[in-house]
Amino acid sequence: MVELEVRQQGGSYPVLIEPGILERLPDLAAAHLPGRRAALITDDTVSELYGRYLSGTNPAWGSRPRTCSDGSPGGWRERFTFAAGERSKTRETWAALTDQLLAAGYGAGSAIVALGGGVTGDLAGFVAATLGRGVPVLQVPTTLLAMVDAAIGGKTGVNTETAKNLVGAFHPPAAVIADPLVLGTLPPEHFRGGLAEAVKHALVADPAYLHWLTTNADAILGRDPVLLTELVERSVAIKARIVAADERDGGERAVLNAGHTVAHAIEQVSGYTIPHGDAVSLGLIAESRLSERLGLADPGLGARVTSALARFSLPTVLPVPPVPSALLSAMRSDKKSRPGDVRFALLAGVGRPERVGDCWTTAAPEAEIVAALSVLGGG
């Protein structure tokens, strides 16, 4: 088992990474949420997979029947579910889950186990941050994107009509439990979404990691559990270091938003029909080209970023031509932007985020943004 530590002002929490660790989830929940009545929150797709895992009919998550529930042969005694997908990450779903928990007697002495992808982690984490003014949460990510990124760092929240993640709270987990075996059931588009975030981590912090990713791309796409364990470990280590330096997202942590100003706009304009990872891939390409246009980046950065993402079959162009006015409108609502400008976490080179003094984001003229977006083509 790999164990990493994420340090924060109020203490620290462990990230445990091991193929097969999900078998010990009830014991781990009892250890990290001592004396608390724990409710499991998950989406309807993962709930079905978890139930089959416990009965031994989901061999992709393990090869033998399980009896690991919290006393109920059918699975976790109290499971609260919602419809899978980004469109459920709303205040309405948060309210419905909170009301269900309160009706079932959960309160300040309770805890939450968030089992699922990034939507589940953000949503269940926000429920935990607000239930009884805050109860502990155990993050159990089941997608690669959640393992390497969303479950780490303590950000929770929901989307609004205005933009993604504008309503939320910082609420670090009691622990993160990552089992690479569960990645075997991910649809290809969801699996590659995590690879986009892994490439992002390499681009902002570790050229050697980028070389390792691209060199091992075929085996990673084949979901080799040993390589996936190492991939999760290396990405978590990068994010943990950055989060420890800037827990409340006031400085260096902005580098983790590389590609995300454009990505969030693409998601919003598409009505969340374009998955987050695909949007991040497109955002990294557009923003690297923007950095070149502004004279900040090493020549050829955009081509190198595009090549790395293409190795993992990530999209490099939009399915339809971009509408710059719609994307710009969405970018103005991004949490990094300020009145009168749109800001980006840009790269000067691989492993070299652009920085001026204490500022890790860069404003760009709209004409340059529109020109950079043209690289996403379409059709």
C-alpha positions in Angstrom: 0.0 0.0 0.0 1.1 3.5 -0.8 0.4 6.1 1.9 0.9 9.8 1.2 0.1 12.7 3.5 -1.6 15.9 2.7 -0.7 18.7 5.1 -3.0 21.5 6.0 -3.3 24.2 8.6 -5.6 22.2 10.9 -3.5 19.0 10.7 -3.1 16.5 7.9 -4.9 13.5 6.3 -3.7 10.3 4.6 -4.2 9.2 1.0 -4.1 5.4 0.9 -3.6 3.9 -2.6 -3.7 0.1 -3.1 -5.3 -2.3 -5.5 -8.0 -4.1 -3.6 -8.2 -1.7 -0.6 -11.9 -1.2 -1.2 -12.4 -4.6 0.5 -11.4 -2.9 3.8 -13.7 0.1 3.4 -15.9 -0.5 6.5 -12.9 -1.1 8.7 -11.1 2.0 7.3 -14.3 4.1 7.8 -14.5 3.0 11.4 -10.8 3.8 11.9 -11.0 7.3 10.3 -14.5 8.2 11.5 -14.5 6.7 15.0 -17.7 6.6 17.0 -19.7 8.2 14.2 -22.7 6.9 12.3 -21.6 7.0 8.7 -23.9 7.5 5.7 -22.7 6.5 2.2 -23.4 8.9 -0.6 -23.0 7.8 -4.1 -24.6 8.1 -7.5 -27.0 5.5 -8.9 -24.4 4.0 -11.2 -21.7 3.5 -8.6 -24.3 2.3 -6.1 -25.2 -0.6 -8.4 -21.6 -1.4 -9.1 -20.8 -1.4 -5.4 -23.7 -3.7 -4.6 -22.5 -6.1 -7.2 -19.0 -5.9 -5.9 -20.2 -6.9 -2.4 -22.1 -9.9 -3.8 -19.1 -11.0 -5.9 -20.9 -10.3 -9.3 -18.6 -7.4 -10.2 -15.3 -9.1 -10.8 -13.7 -6.0 -12.3 -13.4 -4.6 -8.8 -12.2 -7.9 -7.3 -12.0 -11.6 -8.0 -13.9 -13.1 -5.1 -17.2 -12.5 -3.3 -17.1 -9.9 -0.5 -18.8 -9.7 2.8 -17.5 -6.2 3.5 -20.5 -4.1 4.4 -21.3 -2.4 7.7 -23.4 -5.3 8.9 -25.9 -5.5 6.0 -25.4 -8.4 3.5 -26.8 -6.2 0.8 -24.2 -3.5 1.2 -23.7 -0.4 3.2 -26.7 -0.2 5.6 -27.7 3.3 4.6 -26.9 4.5 1.1 -28.1 7.8 -0.3 -28.0 8.1 -4.0 -28.6 10.6 -6.8 -28.7 10.5 -10.6 -25.2 10.1 -12.1 -23.7 13.0 -14.0 -22.5 16.6 -13.8 -26.1 17.9 -14.1 -26.8 16.6 -10.6 -24.1 18.8 -9.0 -26.6 21.4 -8.0 -28.0 23.1 -4.9 -31.2 21.2 -5.5 -29.4 17.8 -5.2 -27.5 19.1 -2.2 -30.8 20.1 -0.5 -32.5 16.8 -1.3 -29.6 14.7 0.1 -29.4 16.9 3.2 -33.1 16.6 3.8 -32.9 12.8 3.4 -30.1 12.6 5.9 -31.9 14.8 8.4 -35.1 12.7 8.0 -33.0 9.6 8.7 -31.6 11.1 11.9 -28.2 12.1 10.7 -26.7 15.2 12.3 -23.7 16.8 14.0 -22.5 13.4 15.4 -22.6 11.7 12.0 -20.1 11.3 9.1 -20.3 10.9 5.3 -18.5 8.4 3.1 -18.3 9.8 -0.5 -18.0 6.8 -2.9 -17.8 7.9 -6.6 -16.2 10.3 -9.0 -15.6 14.0 -8.9 -19.3 15.0 -8.9 -19.9 12.7 -5.9 -16.9 13.9 -4.0 -17.7 17.6 -4.5 -21.4 17.1 -3.8 -21.1 14.7 -0.8 -18.2 16.8 0.5 -20.4 19.9 0.4 -23.2 18.0 2.2 -20.6 17.0 4.9 -19.3 20.6 5.1 -22.8 21.9 5.9 -24.6 19.2 7.7 -24.6 20.0 11.4 -22.3 22.9 10.5 -19.7 20.3 9.4 -19.2 16.6 9.8 -16.2 14.5 8.7 -16.1 13.0 5.2 -14.1 10.0 3.9 -13.4 10.4 0.2 -13.4 7.1 -1.7 -12.9 8.1 -5.4 -13.9 5.6 -8.1 -12.7 7.5 -11.2 -9.2 8.3 -12.2 -10.0 12.0 -12.3 -11.2 11.9 -8.7 -8.3 9.8 -7.5 -5.6 12.1 -9.0 -7.4 15.5 -8.5 -10.9 16.0 -7.3 -10.7 14.0 -4.0 -7.4 15.8 -3.0 -7.3 19.3 -1.5 -10.6 19.8 0.4 -12.6 21.7 -2.2 -16.3 20.9 -2.2 -19.2 22.6 -3.9 -21.9 22.7 -6.5 -22.5 24.4 -9.9 -24.9 27.2 -10.6 -26.4 28.6 -13.8 -23.6 31.2 -13.7 -20.6 28.9 -13.6 -19.1 25.8 -12.1 -18.2 25.5 -8.4 -19.2 29.0 -7.4 -21.0 27.7 -4.3 -19.0 25.6 -1.9 -16.7 25.3 1.0 -13.2 24.1 1.9 -13.7 20.9 3.8 -10.7 18.6 3.9 -11.5 14.8 4.2 -10.6 12.6 7.1 -8.8 10.4 4.6 -8.8 9.4 0.9 -9.1 5.8 0.0 -8.1 5.0 -3.7 -8.4 1.5 -5.2 -7.0 1.4 -8.8 -8.9 -1.9 -9.4 -12.2 0.0 -9.7 -10.9 1.8 -12.7 -11.5 -1.3 -14.8 -15.2 -0.5 -15.1 -14.8 3.1 -16.2 -16.0 3.9 -19.7 -13.1 5.1 -21.9 -14.2 8.7 -22.0 -14.3 8.8 -18.2 -11.0 7.0 -17.9 -9.2 9.4 -20.2 -10.6 12.4 -18.3 -8.3 11.4 -15.4 -5.4 11.2 -17.8 -6.0 14.8 -18.8 -5.6 15.9 -15.2 -2.5 13.7 -14.8 -1.0 15.4 -17.9 -1.9 18.7 -16.3 0.0 17.8 -13.1 3.1 16.9 -15.2 2.8 20.1 -17.2 2.7 22.4 -14.2 5.2 20.6 -12.0 7.2 17.7 -13.3 8.8 17.3 -16.8 10.1 13.8 -15.8 6.5 12.7 -15.0 5.3 13.9 -18.4 8.0 11.8 -20.0 7.0 8.8 -17.9 3.3 9.3 -18.9 3.9 9.5 -22.6 6.4 6.7 -22.6 4.0 4.4 -20.8 0.8 5.6 -22.6 -0.1 2.3 -24.2 0.1 0.3 -21.0 -1.7 3.0 -19.0 -4.5 3.0 -21.6 -4.5 -0.8 -21.1 -5.2 -0.1 -17.4 -2.2 -1.9 -16.0 -2.8 -1.8 -12.2 0.8 -1.4 -11.3 1.3 1.6 -13.6 -2.1 3.1 -12.5 -1.0 2.9 -8.9 2.2 4.7 -9.7 0.3 7.3 -11.8 -2.1 8.0 -8.9 0.8 8.2 -6.5 2.8 10.7 -8.6 -0.2 13.0 -9.3 -1.3 13.0 -5.7 2.2 13.8 -4.5 2.2 16.9 -6.8 -1.2 18.1 -5.8 -0.4 17.4 -2.1 2.7 19.6 -2.3 0.9 22.5 -3.9 -2.1 22.3 -1.6 0.2 22.3 1.5 1.8 25.5 0.2 -1.6 27.2 -0.5 -4.5 25.5 1.3 -7.0 28.3 0.8 -6.3 28.9 -2.9 -4.9 32.3 -2.6 -1.6 31.9 -4.5 0.4 29.0 -6.0 -2.6 26.6 -5.9 -3.9 28.6 -9.0 -1.4 26.6 -11.1 -3.7 23.6 -10.7 -6.3 25.5 -12.8 -4.1 25.3 -15.9 -6.4 24.8 -18.8 -9.5 25.2 -16.6 -10.6 28.7 -17.5 -11.3 27.6 -21.0 -12.4 24.1 -19.9 -15.1 25.3 -17.5 -16.4 27.6 -20.2 -16.5 24.7 -22.7 -18.4 22.6 -20.2 -20.9 25.3 -19.4 -21.6 26.3 -23.0 -22.0 22.7 -24.0 -24.6 22.2 -21.2 -22.1 19.7 -19.6 -22.4 17.4 -22.6 -18.6 17.6 -23.0 -17.0 15.7 -20.1 -14.7 17.5 -17.8 -11.5 15.7 -18.8 -12.2 16.3 -22.5 -12.7 20.0 -21.7 -9.5 20.1 -19.7 -7.6 18.6 -22.7 -9.0 21.3 -25.0 -8.4 24.0 -22.4 -4.8 23.1 -22.0 -4.3 23.3 -25.7 -6.0 26.6 -26.1 -4.3 28.1 -23.0 -0.8 26.9 -24.1 -1.4 28.6 -27.5 -2.5 31.7 -25.7 0.7 31.7 -23.6 2.7 31.5 -26.8 0.7 34.4 -28.4 1.4 36.5 -25.4 5.1 35.9 -25.6 5.2 34.1 -22.3 5.8 30.5 -23.4 8.7 28.6 -24.8 8.3 28.2 -28.6 6.5 24.9 -29.4 4.8 24.6 -26.0 1.4 24.3 -27.7 2.5 21.6 -30.0 4.1 19.6 -27.1 1.0 19.9 -25.0 -1.2 18.7 -27.9 1.1 15.8 -28.7 1.1 14.6 -25.0 -2.7 14.7 -24.8 -3.1 13.0 -28.2 -1.1 10.0 -26.9 -4.0 9.3 -24.6 -6.7 9.7 -27.3 -7.8 12.9 -25.7 -9.6 15.4 -27.9 -7.5 18.2 -29.5 -10.4 20.0 -31.3 -14.0 20.7 -30.5 -16.7 18.6 -32.2 -18.2 21.8 -33.6 -16.4 25.2 -34.2 -16.2 27.2 -31.0 -18.4 30.3 -30.5 -16.0 32.8 -29.0 -18.6 35.2 -27.6 -20.3 32.4 -25.6 -17.1 31.1 -24.3 -15.9 34.6 -23.3 -19.1 35.2 -21.5 -18.6 32.0 -19.5 -15.0 32.8 -18.8 -15.9 36.2 -17.3 -17.8 34.3 -14.5 -14.8 32.1 -13.8 -13.7 32.4 -10.1 -10.2 33.5 -11.1 -11.5 36.4 -13.3 -12.0 39.9 -12.0 -14.2 42.8 -13.3 -12.8 43.9 -16.6 -10.5 40.9 -17.3 -10.3 37.2 -17.8 -7.4 35.5 -16.0 -5.6 32.2 -16.8 -3.1 30.0 -15.1 -0.6 29.9 -17.9 2.6 28.0 -18.5 5.9 29.4 -19.6 7.2 25.9 -20.2 6.7 22.3 -19.0 7.2 22.5 -15.2 7.3 26.3 -15.3 4.0 28.0 -14.5 3.9 31.7 -15.4 4.3 33.9 -12.4 4.7 37.6 -11.8 5.7 38.4 -8.2 3.1 36.7 -6.0 0.5 36.5 -8.9 0.1 33.1 -10.5 -2.6 34.1 -13.0 -2.4 36.3 -16.1 -5.0 38.6 -17.7 -5.3 38.4 -21.5 -6.8 40.7 -24.1 -10.0 39.3 -25.6 -8.6 39.5 -29.1 -5.8 37.2 -28.1 -8.2 34.8 -26.3 -10.3 34.6 -29.4 -7.3 33.9 -31.6 -6.1 31.2 -29.2 -9.5 29.5 -29.2 -9.4 29.2 -33.0 -6.8 26.4 -32.6 -9.7 24.2 -31.3 -11.2 24.2 -34.8 -14.2 21.9 -35.0 -15.9 19.7 -37.4 
